[in-house]
Structure formats: structure tokens, C-alpha cells
Amino acid sequence: MDRRVRSLEMSSRVREPDFVVSELLQLLGSWWYHYDEWQPEVLRALIVDDFAFSCRSDTGTTEYEDFIRCDLSGANQVMEWQEAHRLASPYPLRHNSSNVFVTDRKNGVIEFSSYIFVTKIVDGRPYPVSSGLAHWVAWETDDALRLASLEVVLDTMKSVAYSALSTNIT
């Protein structure tokens, strides 16, 4: 069933724009916190059954591409990958979302984007692990927003003047 059609069936409550942004911030904070602390039951409750998740680097050529690259659909497949990925990652690990903004909102489907910045601890101090772009889709339901998809593109290319880029990367 088409995601947008399904979301219409799931939601009859209309949220005000300011409330939606507040809910999205709560949802993202909850997602990253419970991922970092590895609380899979909470994570699973935040996503729909046919949740889609993909991750890659912007260059596709990193030494650790096999560790980060995925293109998954279905909550069970995503949660299985997330568990293996999280258990092989350092602790403490902190994912942070910033510059969260809504890109589209129609018929109970909210598309939004954010930056991510990830740190771990080295020599008693936060150390940058990665940064990137996250593109999200959430469905409005009667009781809460639920994540329907997440696409992460991690920054790995060397920074250059924007005018020097051969293609528009956004």
C-alpha cells in the first residue's frame, strides 16, 4: 500500500505547524538518544512497520563503507542492522541533530531534513566521528508522529570552495 495513502488512514488529527516542529524535535531527540544508549524497544516504537533506512557516504569510497552502507526496508530488517551496527560502534557515542526543518507536509506525511554530528570520547574529551545530512519522513498518527524513513549521507569528501564542485551535491 502506498505510504501516503496509508498515512491518511492512520491519522485524523490535524497538528498545528508549531506543534509539528516541536514533535519532530522530540522524535529526533528520542531516536538518537535511544540509539546511542541502545534501547531497541523504544526505537522500534518510534517507527512504522515498513520503515525504510539507508546510509552511505557522500563519496562512496571510504575505508569503512561496508560498515556504514545499507539500504533496508521493513522494521525487522532495519532493527537487525541497527543492532549489529550499534554493538560494533564505540560507547559513549553521541548523535546530534541540528538545523531541523520541514521540507514538505501533505496529507499526514511530513518530510524534513537535518544535519547530524556524531562524537565519541577520546582522551576524556568529545572527538568528532562524523557529520552529514539526514532526510526523514514521518507519518502523523492519532497518538504520535512515527518515523517512516531515514536517509543518511555522511560527509567524507574533502571540503573545497562550493564554486569548485563539479556538480551540485544537495
C-alpha positions, 0 to 999 in steps of 0.5 A: 500500500502506498505510504501516503495513502496509508498515512491518511488512514492512520491519522485524523488529527490535524497538528498545528505547524508549531506543534509539528516542529516541536514533535519532530524535535522530540522524535529526533531527540528520542531516536538518537538518544535511544540509539546511542544508549541502545534501547531497541524497544523504544526505537522500534516504537518510534517507527512504522512497520515498513520503515525504510533506512539507508546510509552511505557516504557522500563519496562512496569510497571510504575505508569503512563503507561496508560498515556504514552502507545499507539500504533496508526496508521493513522494521525487522530488517532495519532493527537487525542492522541497527543492532549489529551496527550499534554493538560494533560502534564505540560507547559513549557515542553521541548523535546530534541533530541540528538545523531541523526543518520541514521540507514538505507536509501533505496529507499526514506525511511530513518530510524534513531534513537535518544535519547530524554530528556524531562524537565519541570520547577520546582522551576524556574529551568529545572527538568528532566521528562524523557529520552529514545530512539526514532526510526523514519522513514521518507519518502523523498518527492519532497518538504520535508522529512515527518515523517512516524513513531515514536517509543518511549521507555522511560527509567524507569528501574533502571540503573545497570552495562550493564554486569548485564542485563539479556538480551540485551535491544537495 
